[in-house]
Amino acid sequence: DLPIDLVQVELPGNSDVPMPASSYALARQLIWLQAGELVFLEGDTRHEMKAGDCLELGPPNDCRFINETPYPCVYLVVRLNQSGS
């Protein structure tokens, strides 16, 4: 019944994963990088993240998770579901 989801993701090196705006239209999300480096594209805005960085996603927008290094990165996605969803 807790309206929060926590998911750990390991993104392989040289990966590019799209996330459509519709996937988080009814929730607030944070990305918290645990290890490695991650480029997060939020629409036209580029966020270059290093281990320990945390980013709150703004209004729904098409996004991309990009690992430009040859090494995996690990991040947590914290999703707070809006009431009524």
The first five atom37 places (N, CA, C, CB, O) and aatype in JSON, in Angstrom:
{
  "aatype": [3, 10, 14, 9, 3, 10, 19, 5, 19, 6, 10, 14, 7, 2, 15, 3, 19, 14, 12, 14, 0, 15, 15, 18, 0, 10, 0, 1, 5, 10, 9, 17, 10, 5, 0, 7, 6, 10, 19, 13, 10, 6, 7, 3, 16, 1, 8, 6, 12, 11, 0, 7, 3, 4, 10, 6, 10, 7, 14, 14, 2, 3, 4, 1, 13, 9, 2, 6, 16, 14, 18, 14, 4, 19, 18, 10, 19, 19, 1, 10, 2, 5, 15, 7, 15],
  "atom_mask": [
    [1, 1, 1, 1, 1],
    [1, 1, 1, 1, 1],
    [1, 1, 1, 1, 1],
    [1, 1, 1, 1, 1],
    [1, 1, 1, 1, 1],
    [1, 1, 1, 1, 1],
    [1, 1, 1, 1, 1],
    [1, 1, 1, 1, 1],
    [1, 1, 1, 1, 1],
    [1, 1, 1, 1, 1],
    [1, 1, 1, 1, 1],
    [1, 1, 1, 1, 1],
    [1, 1, 1, 0, 1],
    [1, 1, 1, 1, 1],
    [1, 1, 1, 1, 1],
    [1, 1, 1, 1, 1],
    [1, 1, 1, 1, 1],
    [1, 1, 1, 1, 1],
    [1, 1, 1, 1, 1],
    [1, 1, 1, 1, 1],
    [1, 1, 1, 1, 1],
    [1, 1, 1, 1, 1],
    [1, 1, 1, 1, 1],
    [1, 1, 1, 1, 1],
    [1, 1, 1, 1, 1],
    [1, 1, 1, 1, 1],
    [1, 1, 1, 1, 1],
    [1, 1, 1, 1, 1],
    [1, 1, 1, 1, 1],
    [1, 1, 1, 1, 1],
    [1, 1, 1, 1, 1],
    [1, 1, 1, 1, 1],
    [1, 1, 1, 1, 1],
    [1, 1, 1, 1, 1],
    [1, 1, 1, 1, 1],
    [1, 1, 1, 0, 1],
    [1, 1, 1, 1, 1],
    [1, 1, 1, 1, 1],
    [1, 1, 1, 1, 1],
    [1, 1, 1, 1, 1],
    [1, 1, 1, 1, 1],
    [1, 1, 1, 1, 1],
    [1, 1, 1, 0, 1],
    [1, 1, 1, 1, 1],
    [1, 1, 1, 1, 1],
    [1, 1, 1, 1, 1],
    [1, 1, 1, 1, 1],
    [1, 1, 1, 1, 1],
    [1, 1, 1, 1, 1],
    [1, 1, 1, 1, 1],
    [1, 1, 1, 1, 1],
    [1, 1, 1, 0, 1],
    [1, 1, 1, 1, 1],
    [1, 1, 1, 1, 1],
    [1, 1, 1, 1, 1],
    [1, 1, 1, 1, 1],
    [1, 1, 1, 1, 1],
    [1, 1, 1, 0, 1],
    [1, 1, 1, 1, 1],
    [1, 1, 1, 1, 1],
    [1, 1, 1, 1, 1],
    [1, 1, 1, 1, 1],
    [1, 1, 1, 1, 1],
    [1, 1, 1, 1, 1],
    [1, 1, 1, 1, 1],
    [1, 1, 1, 1, 1],
    [1, 1, 1, 1, 1],
    [1, 1, 1, 1, 1],
    [1, 1, 1, 1, 1],
    [1, 1, 1, 1, 1],
    [1, 1, 1, 1, 1],
    [1, 1, 1, 1, 1],
    [1, 1, 1, 1, 1],
    [1, 1, 1, 1, 1],
    [1, 1, 1, 1, 1],
    [1, 1, 1, 1, 1],
    [1, 1, 1, 1, 1],
    [1, 1, 1, 1, 1],
    [1, 1, 1, 1, 1],
    [1, 1, 1, 1, 1],
    [1, 1, 1, 1, 1],
    [1, 1, 1, 1, 1],
    [1, 1, 1, 1, 1],
    [1, 1, 1, 0, 1],
    [1, 1, 1, 1, 1]
  ],
  "atom_positions": [
    [[0.8, -1.2, 0.0], [0.0, 0.0, 0.0], [0.85, 1.28, 0.0], [-0.92, -0.01, 1.19], [0.32, 2.38, -0.12]],
    [[2.18, 1.12, 0.14], [3.06, 2.28, 0.12], [3.16, 2.8, -1.31], [4.46, 1.91, 0.69], [3.5, 2.03, -2.21]],
    [[2.89, 4.08, -1.55], [2.83, 4.6, -2.92], [4.2, 4.93, -3.5], [1.97, 5.84, -2.96], [4.35, 5.9, -4.25]],
    [[5.21, 4.12, -3.16], [6.55, 4.39, -3.68], [7.14, 3.09, -4.23], [7.47, 4.99, -2.58], [6.96, 2.02, -3.65]],
    [[7.84, 3.2, -5.34], [8.55, 2.07, -5.94], [10.02, 2.43, -5.97], [8.01, 1.73, -7.38], [10.38, 3.58, -6.2]],
    [[10.88, 1.44, -5.73], [12.32, 1.63, -5.76], [12.9, 0.51, -6.61], [12.95, 1.64, -4.31], [12.73, -0.67, -6.29]],
    [[13.58, 0.88, -7.7], [14.13, -0.11, -8.63], [15.6, 0.19, -8.86], [13.34, -0.11, -9.97], [15.97, 1.34, -9.12]],
    [[16.43, -0.84, -8.75], [17.85, -0.7, -9.07], [18.08, -1.21, -10.49], [18.74, -1.48, -8.04], [17.6, -2.29, -10.86]],
    [[18.81, -0.43, -11.27], [19.07, -0.77, -12.67], [20.57, -0.78, -12.91], [18.36, 0.23, -13.63], [21.28, 0.14, -12.48]],
    [[21.07, -1.81, -13.6], [22.46, -1.82, -14.06], [22.41, -1.65, -15.58], [23.21, -3.16, -13.64], [21.9, -2.51, -16.3]],
    [[22.96, -0.53, -16.04], [22.95, -0.21, -17.47], [24.32, -0.55, -18.04], [22.59, 1.3, -17.71], [25.32, 0.04, -17.63]],
    [[24.38, -1.48, -18.99], [25.68, -1.85, -19.58], [26.35, -0.67, -20.27], [25.49, -3.0, -20.56], [25.7, 0.3, -20.65]],
    [[27.66, -0.78, -20.43], [28.4, 0.25, -21.14], [27.89, 0.42, -22.56], [0.0, 0.0, 0.0], [27.37, -0.52, -23.16]],
    [[28.04, 1.62, -23.08], [27.65, 1.95, -24.45], [26.18, 1.64, -24.73], [28.53, 1.2, -25.44], [25.84, 1.1, -25.78]],
    [[25.31, 1.98, -23.78], [23.87, 1.74, -23.92], [23.11, 3.05, -24.06], [23.34, 0.94, -22.71], [23.55, 4.1, -23.59]],
    [[21.97, 2.97, -24.72], [21.09, 4.12, -24.92], [19.66, 3.61, -24.84], [21.37, 4.85, -26.29], [19.21, 2.91, -25.75]],
    [[18.95, 3.95, -23.77], [17.61, 3.42, -23.53], [16.61, 4.57, -23.48], [17.57, 2.59, -22.22], [16.71, 5.43, -22.59]],
    [[15.64, 4.62, -24.4], [14.62, 5.67, -24.38], [13.55, 5.41, -23.31], [13.97, 5.8, -25.76], [13.28, 4.26, -22.96]],
    [[12.95, 6.49, -22.81], [11.84, 6.4, -21.87], [10.8, 7.45, -22.3], [12.31, 6.63, -20.38], [11.05, 8.65, -22.17]],
    [[9.66, 7.01, -22.82], [8.65, 7.98, -23.25], [8.02, 8.7, -22.06], [7.56, 7.28, -24.06], [7.95, 8.17, -20.96]],
    [[7.58, 9.91, -22.3], [6.96, 10.73, -21.26], [5.78, 10.01, -20.61], [6.49, 12.06, -21.84], [5.55, 10.18, -19.41]],
    [[5.06, 9.21, -21.36], [3.88, 8.52, -20.83], [4.23, 7.54, -19.72], [3.17, 7.8, -21.94], [3.36, 7.17, -18.93]],
    [[5.5, 7.1, -19.64], [5.87, 6.11, -18.63], [5.92, 6.7, -17.21], [7.22, 5.51, -18.97], [5.92, 5.95, -16.24]],
    [[5.96, 8.02, -17.09], [5.93, 8.61, -15.75], [4.98, 9.81, -15.67], [7.33, 9.03, -15.32], [5.21, 10.73, -14.89]],
    [[3.94, 9.78, -16.46], [2.98, 10.88, -16.49], [2.21, 11.02, -15.17], [2.0, 10.69, -17.63], [1.81, 12.12, -14.81]],
    [[2.01, 9.92, -14.47], [1.22, 9.95, -13.24], [2.06, 9.74, -11.99], [0.13, 8.91, -13.3], [1.54, 9.3, -10.96]],
    [[3.35, 10.04, -12.07], [4.22, 9.82, -10.92], [5.34, 10.84, -10.91], [4.8, 8.4, -10.94], [5.67, 11.44, -11.93]],
    [[5.91, 11.04, -9.73], [7.14, 11.84, -9.61], [8.28, 10.85, -9.49], [7.08, 12.83, -8.35], [8.15, 9.81, -8.85]],
    [[9.42, 11.16, -10.12], [10.54, 10.23, -10.12], [11.85, 10.93, -9.81], [10.64, 9.53, -11.46], [12.05, 12.1, -10.14]],
    [[12.72, 10.18, -9.16], [14.1, 10.58, -8.92], [15.01, 9.52, -9.53], [14.39, 10.77, -7.38], [14.67, 8.34, -9.55]],
    [[16.16, 9.96, -10.02], [17.21, 9.04, -10.45], [18.4, 9.3, -9.54], [17.58, 9.23, -11.99], [18.84, 10.45, -9.41]],
    [[18.92, 8.25, -8.92], [20.03, 8.37, -7.99], [21.13, 7.43, -8.46], [19.58, 8.04, -6.53], [21.0, 6.21, -8.36]],
    [[22.21, 8.0, -8.97], [23.31, 7.21, -9.53], [24.18, 6.66, -8.42], [24.15, 8.06, -10.51], [24.72, 7.41, -7.6]],
    [[24.31, 5.34, -8.4], [25.07, 4.65, -7.36], [26.53, 4.41, -7.77], [24.4, 3.32, -7.04], [27.43, 4.51, -6.94]],
    [[26.76, 4.09, -9.05], [28.11, 3.77, -9.52], [28.22, 4.1, -11.0], [28.45, 2.27, -9.27], [27.26, 3.96, -11.75]],
    [[29.4, 4.55, -11.4], [29.66, 4.83, -12.81], [29.23, 6.23, -13.2], [0.0, 0.0, 0.0], [29.13, 7.14, -12.37]],
    [[28.98, 6.39, -14.5], [28.55, 7.67, -15.07], [27.31, 7.43, -15.93], [29.69, 8.32, -15.9], [27.17, 6.39, -16.56]],
    [[26.43, 8.42, -15.94], [25.19, 8.33, -16.7], [24.87, 9.69, -17.32], [24.02, 7.85, -15.81], [24.98, 10.72, -16.66]],
    [[24.5, 9.67, -18.58], [23.96, 10.87, -19.22], [22.45, 10.66, -19.28], [24.6, 11.13, -20.67], [21.97, 9.66, -19.8]],
    [[21.71, 11.62, -18.75], [20.26, 11.55, -18.8], [19.76, 12.71, -19.63], [19.63, 11.56, -17.36], [19.96, 13.87, -19.27]],
    [[19.11, 12.4, -20.75], [18.53, 13.44, -21.6], [17.07, 13.56, -21.24], [18.71, 13.12, -23.11], [16.31, 12.6, -21.33]],
    [[16.67, 14.77, -20.84], [15.29, 15.07, -20.48], [14.8, 16.1, -21.48], [15.15, 15.6, -18.98], [15.0, 17.3, -21.29]],
    [[14.16, 15.62, -22.56], [13.84, 16.52, -23.66], [15.13, 16.97, -24.3], [0.0, 0.0, 0.0], [15.93, 16.14, -24.73]],
    [[15.37, 18.29, -24.36], [16.6, 18.84, -24.92], [17.67, 19.11, -23.85], [16.3, 20.11, -25.66], [18.75, 19.61, -24.18]],
    [[17.38, 18.8, -22.59], [18.31, 19.08, -21.5], [19.17, 17.86, -21.21], [17.55, 19.51, -20.22], [18.66, 16.75, -21.02]],
    [[20.49, 18.07, -21.19], [21.44, 16.99, -20.94], [21.96, 17.11, -19.5], [22.63, 17.04, -21.96], [22.48, 18.15, -19.09]],
    [[21.8, 16.02, -18.74], [22.32, 15.94, -17.37], [23.45, 14.93, -17.36], [21.19, 15.54, -16.34], [23.23, 13.76, -17.67]],
    [[24.66, 15.35, -17.0], [25.8, 14.44, -16.89], [25.96, 14.1, -15.42], [27.11, 15.08, -17.49], [26.3, 14.96, -14.61]],
    [[25.72, 12.83, -15.08], [25.68, 12.41, -13.69], [26.87, 11.53, -13.33], [24.39, 11.66, -13.42], [27.35, 10.73, -14.15]],
    [[27.34, 11.69, -12.11], [28.41, 10.88, -11.54], [27.86, 10.21, -10.28], [29.69, 11.75, -11.21], [26.83, 10.63, -9.75]],
    [[28.55, 9.16, -9.81], [28.1, 8.43, -8.63], [27.77, 9.39, -7.49], [29.17, 7.42, -8.19], [28.56, 10.28, -7.17]],
    [[26.61, 9.19, -6.87], [26.15, 10.03, -5.77], [25.18, 11.11, -6.2], [0.0, 0.0, 0.0], [24.46, 11.66, -5.36]],
    [[25.15, 11.44, -7.5], [24.23, 12.48, -7.99], [22.79, 11.97, -7.96], [24.62, 12.92, -9.42], [22.53, 10.79, -8.21]],
    [[21.88, 12.88, -7.67], [20.45, 12.57, -7.65], [19.73, 13.63, -8.46], [19.9, 12.5, -6.18], [20.03, 14.82, -8.35]],
    [[18.78, 13.21, -9.28], [18.07, 14.12, -10.17], [16.57, 13.87, -10.05], [18.54, 13.95, -11.63], [16.11, 12.74, -10.21]],
    [[15.82, 14.94, -9.78], [14.35, 14.84, -9.8], [13.88, 15.18, -11.2], [13.7, 15.79, -8.74], [14.25, 16.23, -11.74]],
    [[13.07, 14.31, -11.78], [12.55, 14.57, -13.11], [11.49, 15.65, -13.04], [11.97, 13.29, -13.73], [10.7, 15.7, -12.1]],
    [[11.48, 16.5, -14.05], [10.49, 17.57, -14.15], [9.19, 17.04, -14.74], [0.0, 0.0, 0.0], [8.91, 15.84, -14.65]],
    [[8.4, 17.92, -15.34], [7.16, 17.49, -15.99], [7.47, 16.42, -17.03], [6.43, 18.69, -16.64], [8.56, 16.41, -17.6]],
    [[6.52, 15.52, -17.29], [6.76, 14.44, -18.25], [7.32, 14.94, -19.58], [5.48, 13.67, -18.5], [6.81, 15.9, -20.17]],
    [[8.36, 14.28, -20.02], [9.06, 14.62, -21.26], [9.73, 13.34, -21.76], [10.11, 15.78, -21.04], [10.09, 12.49, -20.95]],
    [[9.9, 13.19, -23.05], [10.63, 12.04, -23.56], [12.07, 12.13, -23.08], [10.57, 11.98, -25.12], [12.69, 13.19, -23.14]],
    [[12.6, 11.0, -22.59], [13.92, 10.97, -21.97], [14.75, 9.82, -22.53], [13.8, 10.84, -20.44], [14.22, 8.94, -23.21]],
    [[16.06, 9.85, -22.23], [16.97, 8.77, -22.61], [17.98, 8.56, -21.48], [17.71, 9.09, -23.96], [18.5, 9.52, -20.92]],
    [[18.24, 7.3, -21.17], [19.31, 6.91, -20.26], [20.47, 6.48, -21.15], [18.86, 5.76, -19.26], [20.33, 5.53, -21.92]],
    [[21.61, 7.17, -21.05], [22.74, 6.88, -21.92], [23.99, 6.64, -21.08], [22.96, 8.04, -22.93], [24.36, 7.45, -20.24]],
    [[24.62, 5.51, -21.34], [25.91, 5.21, -20.73], [26.94, 5.29, -21.85], [25.93, 3.8, -20.01], [27.03, 4.39, -22.67]],
    [[27.72, 6.37, -21.87], [28.69, 6.6, -22.94], [30.02, 5.93, -22.66], [28.89, 8.08, -23.15], [30.93, 5.99, -23.5]],
    [[30.17, 5.3, -21.5], [31.43, 4.66, -21.14], [31.37, 3.17, -21.48], [31.74, 4.87, -19.63], [30.29, 2.65, -21.74]],
    [[32.51, 2.48, -21.48], [32.49, 1.05, -21.73], [32.14, 0.23, -20.49], [33.84, 0.61, -22.26], [32.06, -1.0, -20.56]],
    [[31.94, 0.9, -19.34], [31.69, 0.21, -18.08], [30.23, 0.36, -17.66], [32.61, 0.76, -16.98], [29.6, 1.37, -17.98]],
    [[29.68, -0.63, -16.96], [28.29, -0.5, -16.52], [28.14, 0.62, -15.48], [27.8, -1.83, -15.93], [29.09, 0.99, -14.8]],
    [[26.93, 1.15, -15.39], [26.59, 2.08, -14.32], [25.37, 1.51, -13.6], [26.31, 3.54, -14.87], [24.59, 0.75, -14.17]],
    [[25.22, 1.9, -12.35], [24.12, 1.41, -11.53], [23.38, 2.62, -10.98], [24.63, 0.48, -10.37], [23.99, 3.53, -10.41]],
    [[22.07, 2.63, -11.14], [21.26, 3.72, -10.6], [19.98, 3.19, -10.0], [20.95, 4.75, -11.68], [19.51, 2.1, -10.33]],
    [[19.42, 3.99, -9.1], [18.12, 3.69, -8.51], [17.1, 4.63, -9.11], [18.16, 3.81, -6.96], [17.37, 5.81, -9.32]],
    [[15.92, 4.11, -9.38], [14.78, 4.93, -9.78], [13.81, 4.89, -8.6], [14.1, 4.41, -11.13], [13.35, 3.82, -8.2]],
    [[13.52, 6.06, -8.06], [12.57, 6.19, -6.96], [11.33, 6.83, -7.55], [13.17, 7.06, -5.76], [11.37, 7.94, -8.08]],
    [[10.22, 6.12, -7.46], [8.98, 6.58, -8.1], [7.9, 6.74, -7.02], [8.51, 5.58, -9.21], [7.54, 5.78, -6.33]],
    [[7.4, 7.95, -6.9], [6.31, 8.25, -5.97], [5.04, 8.36, -6.81], [6.59, 9.57, -5.14], [4.87, 9.29, -7.59]],
    [[4.14, 7.4, -6.63], [2.9, 7.4, -7.39], [1.97, 8.47, -6.86], [2.22, 6.02, -7.33], [1.8, 8.62, -5.65]],
    [[1.37, 9.22, -7.78], [0.41, 10.27, -7.41], [-0.84, 9.61, -6.85], [0.06, 11.18, -8.62], [-1.2, 8.5, -7.27]],
    [[-1.51, 10.27, -5.93], [-2.75, 9.72, -5.39], [-3.76, 9.57, -6.5], [-3.31, 10.61, -4.26], [-3.89, 10.42, -7.38]],
    [[-4.49, 8.46, -6.44], [-5.5, 8.19, -7.45], [-4.95, 7.43, -8.63], [0.0, 0.0, 0.0], [-5.69, 7.17, -9.58]],
    [[-3.66, 7.04, -8.62], [-3.12, 6.26, -9.72], [-2.93, 4.82, -9.34], [-1.81, 6.83, -10.19], [-2.48, 4.02, -10.16]]
  ]
}
